[in-house]
């Protein structure tokens, strides 16, 4: 036969447990911090920790396409040296490289390597640019018959919130340099971006009537503020291999360093 006193005590205990459980849940609900996209927890329908759902999309492992290379050329430099340039294209829409390595190699008619020059650069998503090196000396003063350009050690990363800096190029001219009896190119660049640029790199390409690259040069402008204009002037103090028909000015700024 059941003891009514014991049953009553059990019901009272169960009631207290339920009551404290409800009170504890209400207290936790009132005092617990609201889930955010920065709490280092996977909550609020997030697909990962602090990403997906109501937060920013989770990063995916995107396969990057290789940098494309075109217009590799060598031109006469000063003092028995040679200048080299390559145009590169990044086919990736949201992936860029804050740093990659490259090497230019000059070869003679027999295919023998007569000069090399290594360097590093950057490229923005869905962008193209010129990479140039000046003043390569060849072994025993040999004439280069070909130039190779190789890219390696590309460090890809996403660049979504910042687009390519807008850099205007105005009043570009090419003509004779009376001081050196050579040639000179000048013009004006303008920072038309919405932020200051710590450095703007310029590569100047001179092309003949046939479209061949006959002159290469480069320079830099540091600390260019919003809407600021800067003059540039570069010289070739020697005779070029052909008359110049067209001048290209490629202005670049590495926003990975902002």
HELIX and SHEET records of a PDB file:
HELIX    1   1 UNK A    4  UNK A   31  1                                  28    
HELIX    2   2 UNK A  139  UNK A  141  5                                   3    
HELIX    3   3 UNK A  255  UNK A  257  5                                   3    
SHEET    1   A 3 UNK A  68  UNK A  76  0                                        
SHEET    2   A 3 UNK A  82  UNK A  89 -1                                        
SHEET    3   A 3 UNK A 128  UNK A 136 -1                                        
SHEET    1   B 3 UNK A 113  UNK A 123  0                                        
SHEET    2   B 3 UNK A  95  UNK A 107 -1                                        
SHEET    3   B 3 UNK A 146  UNK A 158 -1                                        
SHEET    1   C 3 UNK A 167  UNK A 177  0                                        
SHEET    2   C 3 UNK A 182  UNK A 191 -1                                        
SHEET    3   C 3 UNK A 229  UNK A 236 -1                                        
SHEET    1   D 3 UNK A 213  UNK A 224  0                                        
SHEET    2   D 3 UNK A 197  UNK A 207 -1                                        
SHEET    3   D 3 UNK A 246  UNK A 252 -1                                        
END                                                                             
